[in-house]
């Protein structure tokens, strides 16, 4: 069994979907499973639907639904005949979405998010599945919400591994190519859940683990795993081999090529991960497996944006001790604020946290009555693995350095941009 994962950039248009078909025709598809994300920037588009619905902005809601509908219609009009059944399937899905919006009574934003945004993956996989069947790449479309079973923590669900493995082994037909959705799952009450932003890589890791896959290949718009994000740095270099351990380190610090949760399940069964380019089939990409930590060994740059630097001290200037830190971390967990850097002294405790879910203000309103709290929003956290003095100089030039933390192999710098 081989597992392939195709992200949104690889299926963002009719031509892109045709390119995926070209890639599949070049591969051995016996015992193969595809994990597919929402098309292009459709996750963002469905987030706008969620926001408009939650804020009761009817005009924006109608506009956002029309935008997503027209986007998918343009693609299927370029792939299928007018009378193809795909038109009816897409219409049915959008009717289901509208029916949910009409009948829903919940005001839980995270619940609404998962029920609405998941339509991106349902639409993309149905379109790709029908197109591949049309060109004789026969496949089975499977609703992943029925087989990846999670708890009911919406937007960041935890997988029930025992139930999920049992259902995957029962549902996947090894005799034919199988297509499933990335990013989404379902709880035991029939609600849709999601595995966290960019969770399609994790979905692929789940299937690889449960199916004892011989390999997992993630197809990207870059040559493989690079030593820096080309959108942030001008000069980047391909990493030919990375160990599981080093990949986990890089993912922990926020490397965007591989989802942080993806590596552990495949490491447990020593399943190699290959990151390849869907634009350049001649490039071998990057292999993640046992062996050399990093090849070549060069500085690797990771940037996390939309961070908040928070400094916390006691109201009476007493020491910050283990009990205080425990209470603070319980609040971080409560408001789903991921801690990316910690620095503490006798009377203060500073952390850099993600605010991707926009829960920081709720956290602040609760903690400000217990501690003295100051914060700086919209800072960038730069992490450099295998840093050199020259590699750090360029980062310091980007703005004001608020915190610098250095250990043997890793430097972390919080920058407030100019």
Secondary structure, DSSP 4 states (H G I P E B T S, - for coil): -EEEEE-GGGGSSHHHHHHHHHHHHTS--TTEEEEE--STTHHHHHHHHHHHHHTT-HHHHHHHHHHHHHHHHHHHHTTS-TT-THHHHHHHHHHHHHHHHHH-----HHHHHHHHHTHHHHHHHHHHHHHHHHTT--EEE--GGGTSEE-S-TTSPPB-HHHHHHHHHHH--TTSEEEEESSEEEETTS-EEE-STTTHHHHHHHHHHHTT-SEEEEEESSSS-BSS-TTT-S---B--EEEHHHHHHHHHHT-SSS-TTHHHHHHHTT-EEEEEESS-TT---EEEESS-SEES---EEEEEEEEEEEEEEETT-----HHHHHHHHHHHHHTT--EEEEEE-SSEEEEEEE-TTS-HHHHHHHHTTTEEEEEEEEEEEEEEET--HHHHHHHHTTEEEEEEEE-SSEEEEEEEE-
